[in-house]
Amino acid sequence: MSAMTHQTMPARAVPASVPVPVPVPVDGDGDGAVRAPAVAATGAVAATADDTVAVDNAVAADSAVAAGDTAAGILFDGVAKSYGGRLAFDVGRLELPPRSFTVLVGPSGCGKSTGLRLVAGLETPEAGRVVVDGVDVTHLPPGERGVSMVFQDFALYPHLTVERNIGFGLTLESRRRRWTGRRHHAGPGRAEIAQRVTEAVDLLRLGELRSRRPGQLSGGERQRVGLARAIVRRPAVLLLDEPLSALDAQLRQHARAELVRLHRELANTVVLVTHDQLEALSMGTYLVVMNAGRVAQAGPPALVYHQPADTFVATFLGSPPMNLHPVDVEARAGGATLLAAPGLRAGLPWRVDGGEAGATPRVLLGWRPGDGIAETVPSGDGLAESDLPEFGPADHHLTQHGQTSLGAGGGAGVGEGAGVGEGTVARDGADGDGDGDGDGLTLLGRVDIVEFTGDAAVAHCVSLAGDWTVTVPSRSAPPVVGTWLRVRVPVRRLHLFDADSGRRLPAPAEATTPAPAGAAGGPDSEANSD
Ligand SMILES: Nc1ncnc2c1ncn2[C@@H]1O[C@H](COP(=O)(O)OP(=O)(O)OP(=O)(O)O)[C@@H](O)[C@H]1O
């Protein structure tokens, strides 16, 4: 990840590994003659005598969009970018909604930063178009795209006060226009710069720090200055490349809330890159999960969490990750299905089939650790598959002879009841509450490890159906290593995937639920229609 802050960016690609200080003047004539302040070993920008560099050309203020006109959506249309013959970014079609807080998430090296750099103009794609606010910006210089970018460590000028750091880009802008004789479109004057800096200072609550230098600021304060420097340009699109990664856990949590608030106040489009799935789920209004340069799934975070398009998304989002079990599929009377594996039974009130091919698919059954309702089984020794209830209407009540409930899971998932809502994912049987009519999963396992996480205990269990984890709220008695647990999961919290392709096998209720606008699904969907 590059170490630096907000852009006026160089028109040429800057290697990701080279920290680029800010603001970097636009190399408008394309000769590469952009000089930037030296970067100290720490990643902070060192002062140089000539950090206001002579440059030419049209500059960012031309494209800085007025605050009231910042509804810029972003479209990747058949965009491909490779390095050394290896595709780093390969997206058929992906639309990031205007005014969204979009989060790009995925494992290291999956192409998140490349996507951001393609929007910023720091990279040029080999194929396809990047469209910002309806304008094809693929071949526009960075400074003419109406975007600002904040990098990982906010690299501030150590010799300048907070106030001057924030206003630096605008001052540079103003001088540059004088030098290049572009008086027909004057840069911001002193009064305007002062006013815009004051606005940014107020927005980021930096009033008391205006006269301090970066060395006198905490990490969180430096982050706010970095953001102020980006937003002072009033960008239609604000690109954030892991800006929180340098902060400690407490500051990071605070900074997340600040970013969400900032987005609300600016009402612009924000795109944040992170590899932190908690950040991805909690901050964004739109989520793009990437894998190996491609979009695995895009949509509102709650939808992506509750209806993951494939096993990659299912296991990448959520901590601990979703449990997956290979199961046998058996059709039952009345259009129902029994899923079975050693020590595991699940009844579904719908038929699982292989679509037009008609073949029974090989299936992976998934459930989230927070969705399981765990019960200890005191007479656990010697428990076996025969202890599982038979599939059928009378077999779903598991509270028998002295079993101890370890808490009510089944519905503690992220986004519960929000956005996607019960209606879109519910697929219960007749009683609609997910635990009736013999439906849902019952699974036996022996507790191997217990992790205390504060709010809960996570029991790692071994079973004939594979290893799995279940989360038990801390108000319940914690599971004990070596004992047996029986876990029940309501049918509406079960996930099915094709064992060969890994793709989701949607429940009937999902198939009839209209997807929210722009909520592209998995690899089959528009998001990767190429
Ligand atoms: N300038 C470059 N030259 C060569 N390869 C590059 C360059 N920039 C990125 N890559 C490669 O492209 C792929 C995608 O990189 P990218 O930085 O977009 O990933 P990322 O998802 O942001 O990763 P991380 O979370 O680790 O920052 C990686 O395999 C990376 O090694």
PDBQT file of the ligand as one rigid body, heavy atoms in Angstrom, charges set to zero:
ROOT
HETATM    1  N1  LIG A 601       2.969  -1.542  -9.671  1.00  0.00    +0.000 N 
HETATM    2  C1  LIG A 601       2.800  -2.861  -9.663  1.00  0.00    +0.000 A 
HETATM    3  N2  LIG A 601       3.653  -3.683 -10.313  1.00  0.00    +0.000 NA
HETATM    4  C2  LIG A 601       3.485  -5.023 -10.334  1.00  0.00    +0.000 A 
HETATM    5  N3  LIG A 601       2.479  -5.641  -9.705  1.00  0.00    +0.000 NA
HETATM    6  C3  LIG A 601       1.597  -4.890  -9.024  1.00  0.00    +0.000 A 
HETATM    7  C4  LIG A 601       1.714  -3.472  -8.963  1.00  0.00    +0.000 A 
HETATM    8  N4  LIG A 601       0.688  -2.996  -8.224  1.00  0.00    +0.000 NA
HETATM    9  C5  LIG A 601      -0.024  -4.064  -7.834  1.00  0.00    +0.000 A 
HETATM   10  N5  LIG A 601       0.509  -5.201  -8.312  1.00  0.00    +0.000 N 
HETATM   11  C6  LIG A 601      -0.010  -6.564  -8.122  1.00  0.00    +0.000 C 
HETATM   12  O1  LIG A 601      -1.365  -6.544  -8.489  1.00  0.00    +0.000 OA
HETATM   13  C7  LIG A 601      -2.137  -7.320  -7.601  1.00  0.00    +0.000 C 
HETATM   14  C8  LIG A 601      -3.214  -6.449  -6.957  1.00  0.00    +0.000 C 
HETATM   15  O2  LIG A 601      -2.580  -5.481  -6.146  1.00  0.00    +0.000 OA
HETATM   16  P1  LIG A 601      -3.405  -4.460  -5.249  1.00  0.00    +0.000 P 
HETATM   17  O3  LIG A 601      -2.437  -3.532  -4.600  1.00  0.00    +0.000 OA
HETATM   18  O4  LIG A 601      -4.473  -3.854  -6.066  1.00  0.00    +0.000 OA
HETATM   19  O5  LIG A 601      -4.039  -5.455  -4.196  1.00  0.00    +0.000 OA
HETATM   20  P2  LIG A 601      -4.826  -5.100  -2.836  1.00  0.00    +0.000 P 
HETATM   21  O6  LIG A 601      -6.062  -5.908  -2.866  1.00  0.00    +0.000 OA
HETATM   22  O7  LIG A 601      -4.986  -3.634  -2.672  1.00  0.00    +0.000 OA
HETATM   23  O8  LIG A 601      -3.816  -5.702  -1.766  1.00  0.00    +0.000 OA
HETATM   24  P3  LIG A 601      -3.482  -5.210  -0.270  1.00  0.00    +0.000 P 
HETATM   25  O9  LIG A 601      -4.722  -5.405   0.550  1.00  0.00    +0.000 OA
HETATM   26  O10 LIG A 601      -2.384  -6.144   0.154  1.00  0.00    +0.000 OA
HETATM   27  O11 LIG A 601      -3.038  -3.793  -0.341  1.00  0.00    +0.000 OA
HETATM   28  C9  LIG A 601      -1.157  -7.912  -6.598  1.00  0.00    +0.000 C 
HETATM   29  O12 LIG A 601      -0.823  -9.206  -7.020  1.00  0.00    +0.000 OA
HETATM   30  C10 LIG A 601       0.032  -7.003  -6.679  1.00  0.00    +0.000 C 
HETATM   31  O13 LIG A 601       1.224  -7.697  -6.384  1.00  0.00    +0.000 OA
ENDROOT
TORSDOF 0
